[in-house]
């Protein structure tokens, strides 16, 4: 995993991307306990990139520990950055 995260940082630096303005805040998320459930309809959760960023910054400051929920937060931010830089 370290290799992939280094590659992400290298790619952003290579393209001189320091800040990405993300147009929207809210996104739909399927909780991890339901994302492999193909038998029934799942109810997506509304996530907030602003909230994700705030909580991740608190882990950076050392105010709270980094948890596995933060993996989802990082993934959501990476997805939003990807969509903003390379839209569908």
Buried (B, 14 or more C-beta within 10 A) or exposed (E): EEEEEEEEEEEBEEEEEEEEEBEEBEBEBEEEEEEEEEEEEBEEEEBBBEEBBEBBEBBEEEEEEBEEEBEBBEEBBEEBBEBBEEEE
